[in-house]
Amino acid sequence: MLKIELKDGNIVEVEKGSSLLDIAKGISDGFARSVLVGSIDGKMASLNEKVEKDCKVSFYKFDDAEGKEVFRHTSAHIFAQALKRLYPEAKIAIGPAIENGFYYDFDLDYRLVPEDLEKIEAEMKKIVKEDLDIEGFEVSREEAINMMEEIGEDYKVEMIKDLPDGEVISMYRQGEFVDLCSGPHLQSTKKIKAFKLQSIAGAYWRGDENNKMLQRVYGTSFEKKKDLDDYLKMMEEAKKRDHRKLGKELALFMIPDEGPGFPLFLPRGTALKAALMKYWEEEHRKAHYVEIETPLILNRKLWETSGHWFHYKENMYTLKIDDEDYAIKPMNCPGSLIHYKSSLHSYRDFPMRVAERGRVHRHELSGALHGLMRVRAFTQDDAHIYCLPEQIREEIIGVIKLFDRVYKKFGFNYHIELSTRPEDSMGTDEEWSIAEDGLRGALEEMGVEYILNEGDGAFYGPKIDFHLRDCIGRTWQCGTVQLDMQLPQRFDATYVGKDGEKHRPVMLHRTCFGSIERFTGILIENYAGKFPVWLAPCQVKVISVSDKYAEFANKVNEELFDAGIRVELDDRTEKVGYKIREAQLEKIPYMIVVGEKESESGNISVRSRDEGELGEMKIEEFLEKIQKQISDRENVEVEVL
């Protein structure tokens, strides 16, 4: 009998050669029906995998990330099988599971249209009903090449030929369909009952724009139809909230044809960013950060010292000045180290909290660009903290508290992930131990729950990531705190310690919003353009009923403007109802309608986007109300789906 240690630490005894499914049934039949995949000593395995020695076994359901990935990877195989049944001439490439779904790339002369997806879905349903066993098997590299050549799968042949000689190749079969795949998969096709093919796109083979453009179909799948319906409803809501659509409708920004990936913020969008950054500046001043501004362009020698010239050059924009190589900065940290090294430091100077709203440029492929979410030029709300090893925990706690205040101001919930030392890391065991203990200790001292990602840290140090959850359930990785043990060495950054000797400072990289542009896009979608008063690019629209009252309307407009309110005047010769509806569509927090009654009384009639009609009031009374909302930075209620 074999001894099997389960995830909860319990030990069960099973016969040698038992499958993972047998072990799950030994726990209970209900449990066995709910699990999708397992792992043996940390290696993922299909449920029909057999155990041959004492080991640790874990099981995963759809609620687990591992379960979702296998479920959706199997869904991708079912899609490919259905595609091949309907279009035998199609040549398949790759089809991984991705966040919230899957995709499959393929080469087909016929260009699929949305109506074709319905036909493929119908064929997928047939495959599910056929309850085909999904069997993994291994073959030699040569056998795999022969198998794929016989069925004309040129892209699979190319992938196999890139593998080392003597490599054992993993394949999976379901019915007549065979695919090159490392697995694991579900045991059969019958569990994939709730799925939807969503869109068709183009994708270069292996992501190289010099290669052929393939077709890509995106889809998603769930265990239960209700979960699929809820997800599709969320996606429809996301379309309505698309920041590119709202950015145009609300006149916030544009992406000019003359500069793909380089956003142009319009007056309202610039006002929105300014309000956001004013808040950022106030919070960082309270936390005793100083702010610097480093050069946009720096010479090759600096980027060689930082390592970017050798490892990141393909993402950098380079140029020559006076016959010398320069680069536009893709990151702010080397510039921060220039600032650090511009003067001598002692242990008494620490901690040094140095912030920068730094403009960076990174070359992105045109196919990856997406509104404000993926651009070629953006502003990072960077900060670099230089401190002593014994100050790490306290500084991390300060950063977490700052981030928590900021995210709560916008009503975001979030979760934290801690990523630790990867295999290809730099630095000593002692350095990593100090770094990880500092990050982990800060989280545990604060009683903060976190997800541990063993081995997923950066090669130069461990990190903490903050994942925001918006009102329609999507998560966005924004804030990050990274401990860097490489750059201080590369730049020979030092300080004089209590012992009079030179030492290396600890360097923390941290960013709260991440990219100002991307965070602005997230806010546009989260609020659906209905910004709180303090953030709204236009806070008040003054509307004159007719030309006769334009003079008083202008007076009201000027008084609000002089009081610091972001106000716009609508004195066009349009009907008042039309102007009110337009202001409502623009989601402006307050409308002041000026007509005969207001002109005579000197008061104003106020309509609130969030509270409805507020009636007539003195302008001083209105100013007191709106200025309190602005100074308190009141948030708005956002309906959570």
Backbone torsions as a table, in degrees:
resi	resn	phi	psi	omega
1	MET	NA	144.7	178.9
2	LEU	-100.0	148.0	175.6
3	LYS	-100.7	121.5	-177.0
4	ILE	-114.1	121.2	176.6
5	GLU	-91.4	122.2	180.0
6	LEU	-86.6	170.9	-175.5
7	LYS	-59.4	-32.1	-178.4
8	ASP	-83.7	2.8	178.3
9	GLY	94.5	-12.9	178.1
10	ASN	-67.5	149.5	178.5
11	ILE	-110.2	130.0	173.4
12	VAL	-122.2	151.6	178.1
13	GLU	-106.9	132.4	179.5
14	VAL	-136.5	162.1	177.4
15	GLU	-74.6	147.3	176.4
16	LYS	-59.4	137.5	-178.8
17	GLY	90.1	1.9	176.5
18	SER	-69.1	146.3	177.4
19	SER	-86.3	164.5	175.2
20	LEU	-59.6	-36.0	178.5
21	LEU	-64.0	-39.1	176.9
22	ASP	-60.0	-42.7	-179.9
23	ILE	-64.2	-42.0	179.0
24	ALA	-62.9	-40.5	178.3
25	LYS	-65.1	-32.2	177.3
26	GLY	-64.1	-27.0	176.2
27	ILE	-75.1	-52.3	171.5
28	SER	-177.7	153.3	178.9
29	ASP	-64.2	-38.1	179.0
30	GLY	-63.3	-41.4	178.6
31	PHE	-63.8	-42.4	-179.7
32	ALA	-62.1	-35.1	179.6
33	ARG	-71.2	-24.9	-173.9
34	SER	-90.2	-21.0	-176.3
35	VAL	-85.8	149.4	-176.8
36	LEU	-112.0	-30.5	-173.2
37	VAL	-160.2	166.4	179.7
38	GLY	-140.0	-175.6	173.3
39	SER	-141.5	148.1	178.2
40	ILE	-120.0	115.8	-176.2
41	ASP	50.3	42.0	175.5
42	GLY	86.2	-8.0	179.6
43	LYS	-97.3	125.4	-178.1
44	MET	-61.8	142.5	-176.3
45	ALA	-150.9	145.8	174.1
46	SER	-66.1	159.3	-176.0
47	LEU	-67.9	-18.1	177.9
48	ASN	-87.7	1.6	175.8
49	GLU	-66.1	139.1	-177.1
50	LYS	-101.2	148.6	176.7
51	VAL	-99.1	135.7	-175.7
52	GLU	-120.0	-3.2	179.9
53	LYS	-154.2	168.8	174.8
54	ASP	-57.3	136.2	-175.6
55	CYS	-163.3	173.5	172.8
56	LYS	-99.8	132.6	-178.0
57	VAL	-124.9	133.5	173.3
58	SER	-124.6	151.3	177.7
59	PHE	-120.6	151.4	-176.9
60	TYR	-132.9	136.3	176.6
61	LYS	-101.8	-179.4	179.8
62	PHE	-63.6	-29.8	180.0
63	ASP	-66.6	-20.8	178.6
64	ASP	-85.0	147.9	178.9
65	ALA	-57.9	-39.5	-179.9
66	GLU	-64.3	-39.1	179.2
67	GLY	-66.5	-44.2	178.2
68	LYS	-59.9	-44.0	-176.9
69	GLU	-61.3	-45.9	-179.4
70	VAL	-67.4	-40.9	178.9
71	PHE	-58.3	-45.1	-175.5
72	ARG	-80.0	-28.2	174.0
73	HIS	-66.2	-40.7	175.4
74	THR	-63.4	-38.4	177.1
75	SER	-59.8	-39.6	179.0
76	ALA	-62.7	-38.9	178.1
77	HIS	-65.8	-38.2	178.1
78	ILE	-65.3	-40.0	175.2
79	PHE	-58.8	-48.0	-177.3
80	ALA	-62.2	-39.1	178.2
81	GLN	-64.7	-42.6	178.4
82	ALA	-64.9	-41.2	178.1
83	LEU	-59.2	-45.1	-178.0
84	LYS	-67.3	-32.0	177.3
85	ARG	-66.8	-40.2	-177.0
86	LEU	-84.9	-31.5	-178.7
87	TYR	-132.3	77.4	-175.3
88	PRO	-57.0	-24.8	-178.4
89	GLU	-77.8	-9.2	-179.9
90	ALA	-65.3	140.6	175.4
91	LYS	-111.5	121.6	-174.2
92	ILE	-89.7	150.2	-178.4
93	ALA	-115.6	-94.8	-179.5
94	ILE	-126.2	153.3	-178.8
95	GLY	-149.4	78.0	-177.7
96	PRO	-87.1	163.5	165.3
97	ALA	-77.2	143.4	176.6
98	ILE	-131.8	175.7	178.2
99	GLU	-58.8	125.1	178.7
100	ASN	70.7	12.2	177.6
101	GLY	169.2	-141.4	-178.0
102	PHE	-158.5	168.1	169.1
103	TYR	-146.0	164.6	173.4
104	TYR	-140.5	131.9	176.6
105	ASP	-97.9	142.1	-179.4
106	PHE	-155.4	159.1	179.9
107	ASP	-108.2	118.7	-177.9
108	LEU	-150.2	125.0	-178.4
109	ASP	-61.5	-38.6	177.4
110	TYR	-72.1	128.9	179.3
111	ARG	-86.3	116.5	179.3
112	LEU	-63.0	145.8	173.7
113	VAL	-120.0	163.6	-176.2
114	PRO	-52.4	-34.6	179.9
115	GLU	-63.3	-28.7	179.6
116	ASP	-67.2	-27.5	-179.5
117	LEU	-63.2	-33.5	178.2
118	GLU	-64.5	-39.0	178.0
119	LYS	-65.2	-41.7	-179.5
120	ILE	-67.3	-40.0	177.1
121	GLU	-59.4	-41.8	179.4
122	ALA	-61.5	-40.8	178.8
123	GLU	-69.1	-35.8	176.7
124	MET	-62.3	-39.4	178.3
125	LYS	-62.4	-36.5	176.6
126	LYS	-63.3	-42.8	-179.2
127	ILE	-64.0	-39.2	177.2
128	VAL	-62.0	-44.9	-179.5
129	LYS	-64.7	-29.4	-179.9
130	GLU	-69.0	-13.7	177.0
131	ASP	50.0	54.8	-177.1
132	LEU	-76.5	132.8	174.1
133	ASP	-66.7	140.8	177.0
134	ILE	-108.7	113.0	-172.0
135	GLU	-116.9	128.7	174.8
136	GLY	-93.2	144.5	176.1
137	PHE	-152.4	161.8	-177.4
138	GLU	-118.4	143.5	178.3
139	VAL	-138.3	167.0	176.4
140	SER	-74.0	165.2	178.6
141	ARG	-57.9	-43.1	-178.4
142	GLU	-66.7	-42.0	178.5
143	GLU	-63.1	-40.9	-179.8
144	ALA	-62.9	-42.4	178.9
145	ILE	-62.0	-45.1	179.9
146	ASN	-61.4	-43.5	-179.7
147	MET	-60.0	-46.3	-177.0
148	MET	-72.6	-33.8	177.4
149	GLU	-66.4	-37.9	-179.2
150	GLU	-62.2	-34.3	-178.4
151	ILE	-101.2	8.7	172.3
152	GLY	73.4	25.9	-179.4
153	GLU	-91.1	81.1	-173.1
154	ASP	-61.7	-37.3	-177.3
155	TYR	-70.4	-35.9	176.7
156	LYS	-66.5	-39.2	178.2
157	VAL	-60.8	-43.9	179.5
158	GLU	-61.7	-41.4	179.7
159	MET	-64.2	-41.5	-178.8
160	ILE	-67.7	-40.1	-179.1
161	LYS	-64.8	-23.6	178.0
162	ASP	-77.1	-12.2	179.5
163	LEU	-81.2	153.0	-178.3
164	PRO	-62.1	150.3	174.1
165	ASP	-58.2	141.9	178.6
166	GLY	83.2	-2.8	179.7
167	GLU	-66.3	134.2	173.9
168	VAL	-82.7	128.2	-173.4
169	ILE	-102.4	132.7	178.8
170	SER	-94.4	131.5	179.0
171	MET	-128.5	158.9	175.1
172	TYR	-133.1	140.2	-178.6
173	ARG	-124.6	136.6	169.5
174	GLN	-138.9	112.3	-174.5
175	GLY	60.2	-130.6	-178.6
176	GLU	-82.2	-6.2	-172.9
177	PHE	-95.5	129.2	177.4
178	VAL	-125.2	135.3	-178.7
179	ASP	-136.2	145.4	171.7
180	LEU	-73.0	121.5	-174.1
181	CYS	-166.4	139.7	177.9
182	SER	-84.3	-11.8	177.5
183	GLY	69.8	-163.3	-4.7
184	PRO	-80.3	177.1	179.9
185	HIS	-136.1	172.0	171.1
186	LEU	-65.7	167.7	-178.0
187	GLN	-75.9	-30.4	179.6
188	SER	-150.3	173.2	-178.2
189	THR	-80.5	-10.1	-168.1
190	LYS	-68.5	-22.8	-176.1
191	LYS	-75.8	-18.0	-174.7
192	ILE	-86.7	83.4	-174.2
193	LYS	-107.3	-22.8	-178.0
194	ALA	-115.7	102.1	-178.0
195	PHE	-145.7	163.2	180.0
196	LYS	-152.9	127.9	171.0
197	LEU	-85.5	128.0	-166.0
198	GLN	-106.8	-39.0	-174.3
199	SER	-160.0	164.6	177.9
200	ILE	-120.6	135.6	179.3
201	ALA	-141.7	177.2	174.4
202	GLY	-107.6	150.3	178.8
203	ALA	-152.1	130.3	176.8
204	TYR	-69.6	140.4	176.3
205	TRP	-57.8	124.7	-179.0
206	ARG	60.8	22.7	176.1
207	GLY	69.3	13.9	-177.4
208	ASP	-103.6	118.6	-176.2
209	GLU	-67.3	-9.3	174.7
210	ASN	-83.7	-12.5	179.3
211	ASN	-90.9	175.2	-178.5
212	LYS	-67.8	144.0	175.3
213	MET	-81.1	120.6	177.5
214	LEU	-98.9	169.2	171.6
215	GLN	-92.8	146.4	179.0
216	ARG	-131.6	128.7	174.7
217	VAL	-110.9	127.7	176.6
218	TYR	-97.7	143.9	175.9
219	GLY	-149.9	174.6	175.0
220	THR	-142.6	163.1	-179.8
221	SER	-154.2	150.9	-179.6
222	PHE	-141.1	162.6	176.6
223	GLU	-69.9	-37.1	-173.7
224	LYS	-119.3	142.9	-179.2
225	LYS	-62.4	-36.0	-180.0
226	LYS	-61.1	-41.7	179.6
227	ASP	-65.2	-38.0	176.6
228	LEU	-63.9	-45.9	-179.5
229	ASP	-61.0	-42.0	179.1
230	ASP	-63.1	-40.6	-179.4
231	TYR	-66.5	-43.3	-179.5
232	LEU	-65.7	-34.9	176.0
233	LYS	-63.8	-41.9	178.1
234	MET	-62.7	-39.1	-179.7
235	MET	-67.1	-36.8	176.3
236	GLU	-64.6	-40.4	177.6
237	GLU	-64.9	-38.2	178.9
238	ALA	-62.3	-37.1	178.0
239	LYS	-62.0	-41.5	179.3
240	LYS	-64.5	-32.2	-175.8
241	ARG	-93.1	1.7	-175.9
242	ASP	-48.5	122.0	-174.4
243	HIS	-64.3	-24.3	177.5
244	ARG	-69.4	-41.3	178.4
245	LYS	-67.2	-49.2	-179.0
246	LEU	-68.4	-33.6	178.6
247	GLY	-60.4	-34.8	177.5
248	LYS	-76.7	-46.3	-177.1
249	GLU	-64.0	-36.4	-177.0
250	LEU	-96.0	5.4	177.4
251	ALA	56.4	50.4	-178.5
252	LEU	-96.7	-46.0	-177.2
253	PHE	-156.9	169.0	173.8
254	MET	-146.2	158.1	172.7
255	ILE	-111.3	102.3	-174.1
256	PRO	-68.8	147.8	175.6
257	ASP	-59.7	-29.0	-179.1
258	GLU	-74.4	-11.5	-178.6
259	GLY	-147.3	70.1	179.1
260	PRO	-58.9	126.7	-179.5
261	GLY	88.2	0.2	-179.8
262	PHE	-117.8	96.1	-173.5
263	PRO	-64.9	144.9	172.7
264	LEU	-114.0	111.6	-180.0
265	PHE	-84.6	127.6	178.3
266	LEU	-81.0	170.6	-176.0
267	PRO	-50.9	-44.1	-179.9
268	ARG	-66.6	-42.6	179.0
269	GLY	-64.1	-37.3	178.0
270	THR	-66.1	-38.2	176.8
271	ALA	-64.2	-39.4	177.7
272	LEU	-61.8	-48.2	179.1
273	LYS	-62.3	-39.8	-179.3
274	ALA	-63.4	-41.0	178.5
275	ALA	-65.1	-40.3	178.7
276	LEU	-62.8	-46.0	-176.2
277	MET	-74.9	-26.2	174.1
278	LYS	-63.3	-42.1	176.9
279	TYR	-63.5	-44.9	179.0
280	TRP	-57.4	-45.3	-177.7
281	GLU	-63.2	-42.5	-179.6
282	GLU	-63.9	-44.1	-179.1
283	GLU	-64.7	-38.7	-178.5
284	HIS	-74.3	-31.3	175.6
285	ARG	-66.2	-41.9	177.2
286	LYS	-58.7	-34.4	-178.2
287	ALA	-88.2	9.7	174.5
288	HIS	63.9	43.6	170.0
289	TYR	-92.1	143.5	166.3
290	VAL	-100.0	158.1	-176.4
291	GLU	-120.9	140.1	177.0
292	ILE	-126.1	170.1	173.6
293	GLU	-137.0	114.2	-175.3
294	THR	-97.3	159.4	-176.4
295	PRO	-60.1	146.5	178.4
296	LEU	-75.9	-32.0	-177.4
297	ILE	-122.1	130.0	-179.7
298	LEU	-136.4	157.6	-170.8
299	ASN	-79.7	168.3	-175.3
300	ARG	-58.3	-37.7	-177.6
301	LYS	-56.6	-42.2	179.0
302	LEU	-62.2	-44.4	-176.3
303	TRP	-72.9	-23.6	171.8
304	GLU	-71.4	-41.3	178.1
305	THR	-61.2	-42.7	-178.9
306	SER	-74.0	-19.7	-178.0
307	GLY	95.5	-9.9	-176.8
308	HIS	-66.2	-34.5	-176.5
309	TRP	-62.3	-31.4	-177.3
310	PHE	-93.5	-27.0	-172.4
311	HIS	-116.5	-6.4	-174.1
312	TYR	-138.6	7.8	-170.0
313	LYS	-60.4	-33.5	-177.8
314	GLU	-65.5	-16.9	178.2
315	ASN	-99.8	3.6	-175.2
316	MET	-108.5	149.1	172.6
317	TYR	-94.1	120.0	-176.8
318	THR	-112.0	160.0	179.8
319	LEU	-158.4	168.7	177.4
320	LYS	-113.7	136.1	174.4
321	ILE	-130.5	121.5	-177.5
322	ASP	52.4	43.8	177.9
323	ASP	64.1	16.7	177.3
324	GLU	-115.2	144.2	-179.9
325	ASP	-75.1	134.5	175.1
326	TYR	-133.1	167.8	174.7
327	ALA	-143.4	143.7	171.5
328	ILE	-75.1	132.1	-170.0
329	LYS	-65.2	131.8	172.5
330	PRO	-92.4	-13.9	-178.4
331	MET	-146.2	157.9	-175.6
332	ASN	-95.3	-17.8	-169.5
333	CYS	-62.2	-39.9	177.9
334	PRO	-60.3	-37.8	177.3
335	GLY	-64.3	-36.3	177.8
336	SER	-63.8	-36.2	179.3
337	LEU	-71.7	-30.4	172.4
338	ILE	-60.4	-44.4	177.5
339	HIS	-60.6	-45.5	-178.1
340	TYR	-59.8	-42.6	-174.8
341	LYS	-80.9	-3.0	-178.4
342	SER	-73.5	-9.3	176.6
343	SER	-148.2	164.0	178.7
344	LEU	-81.7	151.4	-178.3
345	HIS	-133.3	149.1	171.9
346	SER	-121.0	171.3	-179.3
347	TYR	-59.6	-22.2	-179.0
348	ARG	-70.6	-18.8	-177.7
349	ASP	-75.7	-14.2	-171.0
350	PHE	-95.0	150.1	0.5
351	PRO	-79.0	146.3	172.5
352	MET	-105.4	118.2	179.5
353	ARG	-109.1	107.5	-171.6
354	VAL	-118.2	112.8	-176.2
355	ALA	-102.3	157.2	175.7
356	GLU	-154.4	129.8	169.9
357	ARG	-91.7	82.7	-168.6
358	GLY	-98.3	129.3	176.9
359	ARG	-79.6	125.4	179.7
360	VAL	-126.2	155.6	-179.8
361	HIS	-128.9	130.8	177.7
362	ARG	-136.5	135.8	-179.8
363	HIS	-77.8	118.3	176.0
364	GLU	-114.2	143.8	175.2
365	LEU	-62.1	145.6	-175.9
366	SER	-58.7	-34.3	-179.0
367	GLY	-69.3	-17.4	-179.1
368	ALA	-90.6	-12.6	-176.4
369	LEU	-67.5	141.2	-177.1
370	HIS	-153.7	90.8	176.3
371	GLY	51.9	-128.9	176.3
372	LEU	-89.5	-9.7	-174.9
373	MET	-76.2	-31.9	178.5
374	ARG	-139.8	106.3	-173.7
375	VAL	-129.7	176.2	178.9
376	ARG	-102.1	-14.5	177.0
377	ALA	-138.1	127.8	-179.1
378	PHE	-154.5	167.0	-179.0
379	THR	-109.0	124.2	176.3
380	GLN	-96.5	134.8	173.5
381	ASP	-88.2	70.9	-174.6
382	ASP	-77.8	157.8	164.4
383	ALA	-153.1	145.4	177.3
384	HIS	-124.3	124.9	-179.0
385	ILE	-107.6	123.0	176.4
386	TYR	-104.3	125.1	-174.3
387	CYS	-150.7	174.7	175.6
388	LEU	-86.0	156.0	179.9
389	PRO	-53.4	-38.8	-178.1
390	GLU	-74.5	-6.3	179.1
391	GLN	-98.1	-4.7	-174.8
392	ILE	-55.5	-52.0	-174.5
393	ARG	-60.0	-46.4	-178.5
394	GLU	-62.7	-39.2	-180.0
395	GLU	-69.4	-39.5	177.3
396	ILE	-62.4	-42.3	178.3
397	ILE	-60.2	-42.3	178.3
398	GLY	-61.9	-40.7	179.0
399	VAL	-65.5	-44.9	-179.2
400	ILE	-61.1	-42.6	179.5
401	LYS	-64.4	-40.3	177.9
402	LEU	-63.0	-48.6	179.8
403	PHE	-60.6	-41.7	-179.0
404	ASP	-60.4	-43.9	178.5
405	ARG	-61.0	-44.4	-176.5
406	VAL	-65.9	-49.0	-176.9
407	TYR	-64.9	-37.3	179.0
408	LYS	-68.2	-29.2	177.8
409	LYS	-59.2	-32.6	179.7
410	PHE	-96.4	2.5	177.8
411	GLY	79.5	17.6	-179.0
412	PHE	-84.8	135.2	162.6
413	ASN	-88.6	157.5	-179.2
414	TYR	-153.6	161.8	169.3
415	HIS	-126.5	159.3	-174.7
416	ILE	-114.6	140.5	175.6
417	GLU	-124.6	133.6	177.3
418	LEU	-108.6	122.4	-179.1
419	SER	-111.1	130.3	-172.8
420	THR	-108.2	-171.7	-168.8
421	ARG	-56.5	123.6	175.6
422	PRO	-85.1	173.4	-178.1
423	GLU	-66.0	-41.5	-175.6
424	ASP	-93.5	53.9	-174.9
425	SER	-94.6	163.7	173.7
426	MET	-110.4	151.6	177.3
427	GLY	106.6	166.9	-177.2
428	THR	-87.5	165.1	176.3
429	ASP	-59.2	-39.0	-178.7
430	GLU	-65.1	-43.1	179.3
431	GLU	-61.9	-43.9	-179.9
432	TRP	-66.8	-37.7	179.0
433	SER	-62.7	-44.2	178.7
434	ILE	-63.2	-43.8	-177.3
435	ALA	-64.8	-49.2	-177.5
436	GLU	-67.4	-39.5	178.1
437	ASP	-62.8	-36.6	178.9
438	GLY	-64.0	-46.3	-179.2
439	LEU	-69.9	-48.5	-178.8
440	ARG	-64.9	-41.7	-179.2
441	GLY	-62.3	-38.3	178.5
442	ALA	-63.3	-44.9	-179.7
443	LEU	-63.5	-43.2	-177.0
444	GLU	-72.9	-34.6	177.4
445	GLU	-63.6	-34.3	179.3
446	MET	-83.7	-7.1	-177.7
447	GLY	69.7	28.7	-177.5
448	VAL	-88.4	129.7	175.2
449	GLU	-74.8	144.5	179.0
450	TYR	-150.7	157.6	175.5
451	ILE	-96.5	130.5	-179.3
452	LEU	-94.4	122.1	175.4
453	ASN	-108.1	89.2	-178.5
454	GLU	-62.5	130.5	173.9
455	GLY	75.2	12.9	-175.0
456	ASP	-109.3	13.7	178.7
457	GLY	-74.9	174.0	175.0
458	ALA	-74.7	157.6	-177.5
459	PHE	-64.3	-20.6	-177.4
460	TYR	-97.8	-3.5	178.6
461	GLY	164.4	164.7	178.1
462	PRO	-73.8	167.3	-177.8
463	LYS	-150.7	158.5	173.3
464	ILE	-119.4	127.9	178.1
465	ASP	-114.5	144.1	179.4
466	PHE	-111.2	122.7	-177.8
467	HIS	-110.8	111.6	-178.7
468	LEU	-83.2	145.5	176.6
469	ARG	-112.8	123.1	-178.6
470	ASP	-90.3	-177.4	-170.9
471	CYS	-71.3	-13.3	177.5
472	ILE	-110.5	19.3	170.0
473	GLY	89.8	-0.1	179.2
474	ARG	-80.8	150.4	176.3
475	THR	-111.7	145.5	-179.0
476	TRP	-131.8	124.9	176.2
477	GLN	-82.3	113.0	-176.3
478	CYS	-116.8	-74.2	-176.0
479	GLY	-73.2	150.1	175.4
480	THR	-152.4	147.1	172.4
481	VAL	-127.6	121.1	-177.0
482	GLN	-125.4	135.0	177.7
483	LEU	-98.2	123.5	-172.0
484	ASP	-110.0	119.9	177.3
485	MET	-106.9	5.8	-176.3
486	GLN	-102.9	-52.5	-174.1
487	LEU	-60.3	-41.2	176.9
488	PRO	-58.3	-32.3	176.9
489	GLN	-74.4	-44.6	-178.9
490	ARG	-59.9	-37.7	-177.4
491	PHE	-95.7	4.1	-179.7
492	ASP	51.6	47.6	177.4
493	ALA	-78.4	129.5	-176.4
494	THR	-138.9	168.9	169.5
495	TYR	-147.1	161.4	178.4
496	VAL	-94.1	120.4	-177.7
497	GLY	-83.0	-178.8	178.9
498	LYS	-59.4	-27.5	-178.3
499	ASP	-83.1	1.0	-179.3
500	GLY	80.8	0.8	-179.9
501	GLU	-98.2	162.5	177.3
502	LYS	-82.3	140.4	178.4
503	HIS	-138.0	163.6	176.1
504	ARG	-90.1	134.3	173.4
505	PRO	-76.7	157.1	169.2
506	VAL	-82.8	135.1	-179.4
507	MET	-116.1	121.4	175.5
508	LEU	-107.5	126.3	170.3
509	HIS	-94.4	137.8	175.1
510	ARG	-152.0	142.9	175.2
511	THR	-140.6	136.5	-175.5
512	CYS	-90.6	-56.6	178.3
513	PHE	-79.8	-29.3	-175.5
514	GLY	92.7	-89.2	172.0
515	SER	-115.8	127.4	179.8
516	ILE	-60.3	-40.8	-179.8
517	GLU	-62.8	-48.1	-178.5
518	ARG	-65.2	-41.8	179.7
519	PHE	-64.2	-36.6	175.1
520	THR	-61.3	-42.7	176.9
521	GLY	-61.2	-41.0	178.3
522	ILE	-62.9	-43.2	179.4
523	LEU	-64.4	-40.6	178.6
524	ILE	-57.6	-44.5	-177.0
525	GLU	-75.1	-39.3	-178.7
526	ASN	-64.0	-43.4	180.0
527	TYR	-86.9	-6.1	-173.9
528	ALA	53.7	33.5	179.9
529	GLY	82.9	-5.4	-178.1
530	LYS	-92.7	75.3	-173.1
531	PHE	-74.1	150.9	171.8
532	PRO	-63.3	160.3	-172.4
533	VAL	-55.6	-44.3	-174.3
534	TRP	-65.5	-24.4	-176.3
535	LEU	-100.9	-19.4	-173.9
536	ALA	-58.2	130.8	-180.0
537	PRO	-63.8	-35.3	170.2
538	CYS	-120.9	116.8	-175.4
539	GLN	-89.4	-30.1	-177.9
540	VAL	-141.0	136.0	171.4
541	LYS	-113.2	120.4	176.5
542	VAL	-92.9	122.8	-174.5
543	ILE	-118.6	121.1	176.4
544	SER	-89.0	137.6	-179.2
545	VAL	-66.8	-37.8	177.8
546	SER	-158.3	176.1	-179.1
547	ASP	-58.8	-29.6	-176.4
548	LYS	-60.4	-26.1	-174.5
549	TYR	-110.1	12.6	-177.9
550	ALA	-63.1	-35.5	-177.9
551	GLU	-64.8	-45.2	179.4
552	PHE	-68.4	-38.2	177.7
553	ALA	-59.8	-41.6	179.8
554	ASN	-66.5	-37.2	178.0
555	LYS	-62.9	-43.6	177.7
556	VAL	-62.1	-44.7	179.7
557	ASN	-57.8	-45.8	-178.3
558	GLU	-65.7	-39.7	-178.8
559	GLU	-64.9	-41.8	177.6
560	LEU	-66.2	-42.1	179.9
561	PHE	-60.7	-44.7	-179.5
562	ASP	-65.5	-24.1	178.4
563	ALA	-85.2	2.7	176.7
564	GLY	90.8	10.1	179.5
565	ILE	-83.5	140.1	174.4
566	ARG	-81.9	102.3	-170.1
567	VAL	-126.2	147.3	175.6
568	GLU	-128.8	146.3	-179.2
569	LEU	-107.3	128.0	174.6
570	ASP	-112.5	95.0	179.4
571	ASP	-113.0	26.1	179.3
572	ARG	-66.5	159.5	179.1
573	THR	-86.5	49.4	175.9
574	GLU	-104.8	163.1	176.4
575	LYS	-65.0	144.6	-176.0
576	VAL	-62.0	-36.5	178.7
577	GLY	-61.4	-39.1	178.8
578	TYR	-64.2	-43.6	-178.1
579	LYS	-67.3	-36.8	177.6
580	ILE	-66.1	-45.5	179.9
581	ARG	-61.4	-39.3	179.8
582	GLU	-64.3	-41.7	178.3
583	ALA	-65.0	-35.1	177.2
584	GLN	-66.0	-42.7	178.5
585	LEU	-64.5	-29.5	177.7
586	GLU	-80.5	-2.4	175.3
587	LYS	59.1	36.1	-178.9
588	ILE	-75.8	131.2	-173.6
589	PRO	-58.7	-39.7	-177.8
590	TYR	-133.8	141.2	171.3
591	MET	-119.9	132.7	174.9
592	ILE	-113.6	115.7	-178.0
593	VAL	-99.1	124.6	-175.5
594	VAL	-115.8	118.6	177.8
595	GLY	-136.3	-153.9	-175.8
596	GLU	-62.5	-47.4	-176.9
597	LYS	-60.2	-43.5	-178.0
598	GLU	-68.8	-40.6	180.0
599	SER	-62.2	-37.1	-178.5
600	GLU	-75.1	-41.2	-176.0
601	SER	-84.7	-23.6	-175.9
602	GLY	80.7	2.6	176.8
603	ASN	-92.7	179.9	178.2
604	ILE	-129.3	149.6	173.8
605	SER	-100.4	124.4	-171.8
606	VAL	-114.0	132.2	174.9
607	ARG	-119.2	125.4	-179.0
608	SER	-100.1	136.9	175.6
609	ARG	-61.4	-35.9	-173.2
610	ASP	-98.9	-24.4	-175.2
611	GLU	-114.7	-6.0	-178.8
612	GLY	83.1	-154.7	-177.6
613	GLU	-68.2	126.1	176.9
614	LEU	-103.0	-9.2	176.9
615	GLY	79.9	-163.4	-175.2
616	GLU	-86.8	138.2	176.7
617	MET	-153.2	163.3	175.3
618	LYS	-71.9	149.7	-178.1
619	ILE	-63.4	-32.6	177.8
620	GLU	-64.6	-37.4	179.3
621	GLU	-65.9	-41.9	178.4
622	PHE	-65.5	-42.5	179.8
623	LEU	-60.8	-40.8	178.7
624	GLU	-61.0	-42.0	-179.1
625	LYS	-65.2	-51.4	-174.2
626	ILE	-72.0	-34.9	179.9
627	GLN	-68.6	-31.0	175.4
628	LYS	-67.7	-42.5	178.0
629	GLN	-61.0	-38.4	-179.3
630	ILE	-70.8	-47.0	-177.6
631	SER	-67.1	-34.6	178.1
632	ASP	-80.6	-12.2	-175.6
633	ARG	49.9	54.4	178.8
634	GLU	-63.5	136.9	176.7
635	ASN	-87.7	169.9	175.3
636	VAL	-109.3	153.2	176.1
637	GLU	-70.8	124.0	178.1
638	VAL	-112.4	123.4	-179.0
639	GLU	-67.0	124.9	179.7
640	VAL	-92.8	124.4	-179.1
641	LEU	-88.0	NA	NA
